[in-house]
Amino acid sequence: MDDAKWINHTNVILRELEKVISYVKDGVNAHRGYQLTSDSIYLEPYHNSKWMALSKINMVDSLTLVKVQHERADSLRNLVNRQYDIIEEFILRNKSKAFNEYEDSLLYIGHDNMRQIRRLVDRMSETEWEQLRLRTSQQDYASKVTPLLIFLSFVSAIIAVAYLFSQLYRSLRTKVATEQELEKNLMQLSEEVNEKIVAQESLQKVLHSSAGAIMFLRAIRDEADEIVDFEIVLTNRKGKLQADGTYLPTIGGRLLDFWQGARSAGLFDLYKQAVETGETQKKEIFYPYDGTNSWFDVSVVKLEDGCVATSTDITERKKDADIIKESQRKFEAIFNQTFQFIGLLEPSGRLLDANQTALEFAGISKADVAGKYLWEIPWWQPDGDPDIDLPDAVEKAATGAFVRYETQMKGTDEEILPIDFSLKPIKDDIGQVSLVIFEGRDLSEIKRAEEERLFIARLNLVIANAQSFDEALYQIFQRISERFQLDYNEVWLPEGDRLKMSEIHYSSNDAFHDLHQESLSLQLKKGEGFAGKILETFNGNYIEDLGQVGEQDFIRKERILEFGLTTAFGIPIIFNGDLVLISVFFSKHKVEKIAELVTAVQQISSSLGALLIKKKTQDEIEKNHIILAAAENMAKMGSWEWDLVTNKIIWSEGVYKIYKLHPAEFSPSQQAFMEFIFHEDYFDVEKTIQRAINDYRGFDMTFRIQLKDGTVRYVRSIGTPKFSDRGNLERLIGTLQDITLQKQAEYELLEKNEELKRSNENLEQFAYVASHDLQEPLRKIRAFGDRLVTKFETILGEQGQDYIARMQNAAERMQSLIDDLLKYSRVARNIEPFSKVDLNAVIEGVLIDLETRIKERKAKVVVDDLPSIIGDSMQLRQLFQNLISNAIKFTPKGEKPAITIRGEQLKGTVVKNKFDFNVNPGKHFVEININDNGIGFDAKYAERIFNIFERLHGRNEFKGTGIGLAISQKVVQNHNGLIKAQSEKGKGATFTIVLPINN
């Protein structure tokens, strides 16, 4: 039995030594995993292996009985600590990511230190085996000597052989039994050791898998035996986990070094109190330090001179509790603030709770209804609802049925109100009804709204079915007046900025009808009286007591009061921002439901407005039909529509008149239309229509038709295509106009134009020829006159010479007149083609020609820069020469002529608006103003001065033939321009010329 004990002892030591090697290897492997992956999860088995390896060395040290083994255990502990120091340095240096030669040497040192650990463990194992052999050698020695003693005893004494043999047999049996017992003990010991190992590993797994942090803390005391800190002896994985996900090497360290907020958060005092009092401490602590911001449920139990602390993160639970609390608060808010009244009942019908709405509905408190049955609560009207049995309804709900019905309940003002009432069962987990929720909703507003909606719907139906706008107004205001118990209604219609009383009104009796007849002639201005103020502001107006307002606020006040009417309410009906009408209601009593009355009128505003627009549109359409028919009749035209899909043609009345047909006797069609075409125009018309259809385009054509009586008429037809949504040509619509008279007028005009053209040509030719033929006799008259004066001066005497002088002057004037007629004739013919003309150069040439006269009169001429235009340079030169010479000529003697010529370019639209001159808006023009300081003329002659031979002064005052301005006007007309004159007598004159830049 002693041998078995020593064998078991040796096996335990050897196994623990092997575990030392195993745990150190686990630490090295964990370090390598961390070095390769940088995952801090590998550091957890590393820290555990160190603690387990050192604990196994301590166990070996306590079991060994040889002094040299104790010394070797100390050496082994140092080697293991050194191995972990090397690993720690590797871990610290690995964070910097800088691998160098020093780390190579550390790696070599680690391998060498590991070999020393293995050799030392081997030596310790060999020593234990030697000790086991020494302890069992005595038993082996006895086994060897016994046979010898038996043999000697056999020689000495035969008698003792049997005895010795029996002793030997017993000894052998004992040895066999001992060996069997030793083997059994060894197996049992092995199982116990394995169980302890499994239990220890399981405990370690349990600790690590715990949801909370578990730490064994040993008190650290000062000289006064006061606890100043705690040593972390043992901790699970959660106890080492930091907020950033890494693990602290806390074993053997101090609590306050790793958890610096432990004192501030109250953890340190909690641990200290548990150690000092020996009582278990429990507390919820908020820890906002070391990157942690969480709540923990902490439990502390004393153990030796320390404690075991368990802490569980309850942050989510706290949040859930807050959420539950907030949900409870919201539920209570909803429960008490909802517009529905809600209550909880036992299945028996006894009230458990009711919300504030339900209590306020009847003006009661919870104390008034606590513990009462539902049907005992003073919500119900005294007689109850004969169709509803509340106890029976509650009983149905208690069986699981949902009960709902409409009933009546009594409110705070004893008002009986319609209620939508329901009972809803709530079942527990096993399907039994545990509660009944009752709900009620006041239906009075909904009922009123439904009645209002139906009333408005009926009003709109009246409007829709009314035959006229006036009929609709009468029926509408009659129904409104009857609904709101109003006695009289009148309608004001807007006319510009005034209101006029309409004949439309409602009277509850004939007396008010007479009142309305008296008021029909009334008209109000904006802001005048009751209705006039509504017209001004577009806002409704209400007078509760007409006796309290003045006549200026309500015209006819006294007369209204005579009829017993005391209240007036006016409301405008507005549609699309426009006032349709103003309706004024009167009553003998105060109107209670003003808001409902306003709503009713406002909700039919759109319908009334649309009806009025429809009425106006229909009136306008009817008016347009009349105008169109009159226009067609005057213009001898009509309209038509040709549906290309159905081949149906519609003619207006005007078309029938052109064809001298009656709609009842003739049905228009394309074939019938073509039959009326004059035979010479048939193919052209057919071709034009077909081209329009093929090319999807309109047409404008003139052709002849031959009526049934044989009359041939000219017509003009214009067609416009109309397309479907898909772009297909669907219809042609257009007009047909009888232009027979126009064609006849055109022919007559052409004939007249030809005659006028021939007459003008003859006249121009006559004027030209006559002016040339007249010059020869004039030259002879002047020549013979000169000879008479020269040769017969003495014979003629003074009187004869005077006659000759007058004759010569007359001939000179006649010569000037002929010259001017030639000039006018040349200008009138406008023979030369237009070209680009620089107006600056033209005026410069004119000033050179007039240089002598300008110097004689000391005239000053200022000219702006003028543009170039397309025209006749000779005619334009004559234009400016006439105007400038006139300005010099008509300046009084003794005054220096001052002439300014200014130009400005204008667009065609400006010319058209400024001068009322019909020109092309897209063209550009130049406006030239010639101002002088001459004698001027009366404004009434502004048009006459351009007539040929027109003179405003005698020949003795100013010489001339009166043709110059007529020539100027003709030049401007030839250039498609305009010339105007403005003046006041004695204040000079301004001639304005407008010429197109590009003719």
HUDATA-V758955 format. One record per pair of residues at least 6 apart in sequence whose ideal C-beta (glycine too) atoms are under 6 Angstrom apart, sorted by sequence separation. I is the first residue (numbers start at 1). J is the second residue. If there is no record, write none. Layout:
{{I J} {I J}}
This chain:
{{221 227} {222 228} {241 247} {262 268} {345 351} {397 403} {410 416} {411 417} {427 433} {428 434} {466 472} {507 513} {526 532} {543 549} {551 557} {632 638} {706 712} {723 729} {724 730} {891 897} {911 917} {944 950} {983 989} {153 160} {154 161} {207 214} {240 247} {255 262} {274 281} {300 307} {301 308} {396 403} {492 499} {493 500} {524 531} {525 532} {534 541} {572 579} {573 580} {642 649} {656 663} {692 699} {912 919} {972 979} {34 42} {219 227} {220 228} {240 248} {250 258} {273 281} {344 352} {369 377} {408 416} {409 417} {425 433} {481 489} {524 532} {573 581} {677 685} {704 712} {705 713} {721 729} {722 730} {911 919} {982 990} {33 42} {34 43} {220 229} {286 295} {287 296} {300 309} {344 353} {426 435} {463 472} {493 502} {526 535} {527 536} {641 650} {722 731} {888 897} {240 250} {248 258} {393 403} {408 418} {409 419} {526 536} {572 582} {704 714} {705 715} {969 979} {981 991} {153 164} {220 231} {270 281} {285 296} {299 310} {343 354} {425 436} {491 502} {505 516} {546 557} {640 651} {688 699} {721 732} {908 919} {941 952} {951 962} {30 42} {61 73} {407 419} {477 489} {570 582} {571 583} {887 899} {908 920} {909 921} {950 962} {980 992} {60 73} {217 230} {218 231} {270 283} {284 297} {285 298} {298 311} {342 355} {423 436} {424 437} {462 475} {491 504} {639 652} {688 701} {719 732} {720 733} {908 921} {949 962} {150 164} {406 420} {407 421} {570 584} {638 652} {702 716} {720 734} {908 922} {911 925} {979 993} {30 45} {31 46} {218 233} {235 250} {283 298} {296 311} {297 312} {343 358} {375 390} {423 438} {490 505} {546 561} {640 655} {719 734} {789 804} {908 923} {937 952} {948 963} {30 46} {57 73} {341 357} {362 378} {374 390} {375 391} {569 585} {638 654} {701 717} {718 734} {788 804} {978 994} {215 232} {216 233} {282 299} {296 313} {297 314} {341 358} {362 379} {422 439} {459 476} {489 506} {637 654} {638 655} {651 668} {718 735} {977 994} {150 168} {216 234} {232 250} {351 369} {404 422} {501 519} {568 586} {685 703} {700 718} {948 966} {977 995} {26 45} {27 46} {57 76} {266 285} {281 300} {294 313} {295 314} {336 355} {388 407} {421 440} {488 507} {501 520} {649 668} {717 736} {785 804} {906 925} {946 965} {57 77} {86 106} {215 235} {265 285} {295 315} {335 355} {336 356} {341 361} {403 423} {546 566} {567 587} {649 669} {699 719} {843 863} {945 965} {946 966} {975 995} {976 996} {232 253} {280 301} {294 315} {351 372} {419 440} {420 441} {487 508} {501 522} {545 566} {565 586} {698 719} {715 736} {716 737} {905 926} {906 927} {27 49} {214 236} {265 287} {385 407} {402 424} {546 568} {569 591} {632 654} {681 703} {698 720} {785 807} {26 49} {27 50} {295 318} {350 373} {420 443} {500 523} {544 567} {567 590} {681 704} {698 721} {715 738} {716 739} {785 808} {903 926} {904 927} {946 969} {976 999} {86 110} {215 239} {278 302} {349 373} {488 512} {530 554} {564 588} {567 591} {213 238} {229 254} {230 255} {349 374} {400 425} {417 442} {418 443} {481 506} {498 523} {499 524} {543 568} {696 721} {713 738} {714 739} {903 928} {23 49} {210 236} {213 239} {229 255} {274 300} {397 423} {418 444} {529 555} {678 704} {714 740} {840 866} {53 80} {229 256} {275 302} {381 408} {417 444} {498 525} {542 569} {713 740} {839 866} {902 929} {208 236} {261 289} {274 302} {397 425} {478 506} {580 608} {678 706} {23 52} {24 53} {207 236} {208 237} {261 290} {271 300} {381 410} {418 447} {477 506} {497 526} {541 570} {580 609} {676 705} {714 743} {782 811} {859 888} {901 930} {23 53} {83 113} {270 300} {379 409} {393 423} {474 504} {571 601} {575 605} {781 811} {838 868} {82 113} {473 504} {540 571} {857 888} {900 931} {275 307} {499 531} {573 605} {580 612} {836 868} {837 869} {20 53} {274 307} {400 433} {696 729} {778 811} {899 932} {50 84} {79 113} {470 504} {538 572} {575 609} {836 870} {837 871} {842 876} {846 880} {381 416} {398 433} {573 608} {842 877} {846 881} {853 888} {898 933} {20 56} {271 307} {499 535} {534 570} {778 814} {834 870} {837 873} {19 56} {20 57} {79 116} {778 815} {834 871} {843 880} {866 903} {79 117} {534 572} {834 872} {846 884} {858 896} {859 897} {860 898} {861 899} {862 900} {863 901} {864 902} {397 436} {492 531} {531 570} {837 876} {864 903} {942 981} {16 56} {530 570} {832 872} {857 897} {16 59} {17 60} {775 818} {891 934} {892 935} {16 60} {76 120} {774 818} {890 934} {227 272} {349 394} {887 932} {890 935} {937 983} {13 60} {660 707} {771 818} {883 930} {887 934} {936 983} {938 985} {72 120} {243 291} {515 563} {534 582} {827 875} {936 984} {243 292} {363 412} {936 985} {13 63} {771 821} {936 986} {347 398} {531 582} {771 822} {936 987} {72 124} {936 988} {936 989} {934 988} {933 988} {24 80} {31 87} {219 275} {932 988} {768 825} {932 989} {69 127} {767 825} {24 83} {35 94} {867 926} {931 990} {764 825} {917 978} {929 990} {930 991} {915 978} {929 992} {928 993} {927 994} {925 994} {926 995} {925 996} {926 997} {923 996} {924 997} {658 738} {655 736} {882 964} {494 579} {219 305} {347 433} {882 968} {219 306} {218 306} {493 581} {643 731} {217 306} {879 968} {217 307} {491 581} {492 582} {642 732} {344 435} {345 436} {216 308} {491 583} {641 733} {879 971} {215 309} {490 584} {640 734} {343 438} {214 310} {489 585} {639 735} {875 971} {342 439} {212 310} {213 311} {488 586} {637 735} {638 736} {212 311} {340 439} {341 440} {486 585} {487 586} {21 121} {212 312} {487 587} {637 737} {340 441} {486 587} {487 588} {636 738} {17 121} {871 975} {17 124} {17 125} {883 991} {14 125} {484 597} {13 128} {10 128} {10 132} {6 132} {869 995} {869 997} {870 998} {6 135} {870 999} {3 136} {3 139} {472 611} {824 963} {827 967} {820 961} {469 611} {828 970} {469 612} {820 963} {824 967} {827 970} {463 607} {817 961} {823 967} {827 971} {830 974} {459 604} {816 961} {469 615} {456 603} {460 607} {463 611} {834 999} {4 182} {3 182} {4 185} {8 189} {44 237} {51 251} {47 249} {44 247} {43 247} {40 246} {40 247}}
